[in-house]
Amino acid sequence: MSDARTAAPVTTTAGASAPAEPDTWLPTPAHVIYIPAMLLLGLVVGYTLGARAVRAEQERARQRLRE
């Protein structure tokens, strides 16, 4: 049985050789910025679309009451 630290390098589809995965994986600084930024963007877009939908529904309700 081979140990993960002594495993053979992984071969990619292009034929290039990449080292085996390290024992611990840490996210890059780009991930630390990108993931929260995408979550924040999703919150802003969701809030905007949700608020627009609520305003439209309130307007429809007002129109029904006028009729």
MARFI-977394 format. One line per field, with one value per residue (C-alpha): x, y, z; residue number from 1. Coordinates in nm, 2 decimals. Layout:
<atoms>
px = c(X, ...) .
py = c(Y, ...) .
pz = c(Z, ...) .
num = c(NUM, ...) .
</atoms>
This chain:
<atoms>
px = c(0.00, 0.15, 0.15, -0.02, 0.31, 0.50, 0.23, 0.32, 0.25, -0.09, -0.09, -0.32, -0.50, -0.23, 0.03, 0.20, 0.29, 0.15, 0.27, 0.04, -0.19, -0.03, -0.15, -0.33, -0.50, -0.53, -0.74, -0.55, -0.60, -0.81, -1.06, -1.07, -1.17, -1.37, -1.61, -1.73, -1.76, -1.98, -2.19, -2.23, -2.32, -2.58, -2.73, -2.75, -2.90, -3.15, -3.25, -3.29, -3.50, -3.71, -3.78, -3.89, -4.12, -4.28, -4.33, -4.50, -4.72, -4.82, -4.91, -5.12, -5.30, -5.37, -5.51, -5.74, -5.87, -5.95, -6.16) .
py = c(0.00, 0.34, 0.65, 0.96, 1.15, 0.90, 0.87, 0.91, 1.24, 1.29, 1.31, 1.57, 1.53, 1.74, 1.49, 1.73, 1.60, 1.77, 1.70, 1.49, 1.69, 1.82, 1.69, 2.02, 2.25, 2.63, 2.86, 3.12, 3.49, 3.51, 3.27, 3.47, 3.78, 3.62, 3.40, 3.67, 3.91, 3.67, 3.61, 3.99, 4.04, 3.76, 3.93, 4.27, 4.12, 3.92, 4.21, 4.43, 4.18, 4.09, 4.46, 4.51, 4.21, 4.33, 4.69, 4.54, 4.31, 4.61, 4.81, 4.52, 4.50, 4.88, 4.84, 4.56, 4.77, 5.07, 4.85) .
pz = c(0.00, -0.10, 0.12, -0.03, 0.01, -0.20, -0.47, -0.83, -0.99, -1.15, -1.53, -1.69, -2.02, -2.19, -2.09, -1.84, -1.50, -1.19, -0.84, -0.61, -0.39, -0.07, 0.27, 0.35, 0.10, 0.17, -0.04, -0.24, -0.15, -0.47, -0.32, 0.01, -0.19, -0.48, -0.28, -0.04, -0.33, -0.52, -0.21, -0.16, -0.53, -0.50, -0.20, -0.38, -0.69, -0.49, -0.28, -0.59, -0.78, -0.47, -0.39, -0.75, -0.74, -0.41, -0.55, -0.86, -0.65, -0.43, -0.74, -0.88, -0.54, -0.55, -0.91, -0.80, -0.51, -0.74, -0.97) .
num = c(1, 2, 3, 4, 5, 6, 7, 8, 9, 10, 11, 12, 13, 14, 15, 16, 17, 18, 19, 20, 21, 22, 23, 24, 25, 26, 27, 28, 29, 30, 31, 32, 33, 34, 35, 36, 37, 38, 39, 40, 41, 42, 43, 44, 45, 46, 47, 48, 49, 50, 51, 52, 53, 54, 55, 56, 57, 58, 59, 60, 61, 62, 63, 64, 65, 66, 67) .
</atoms>
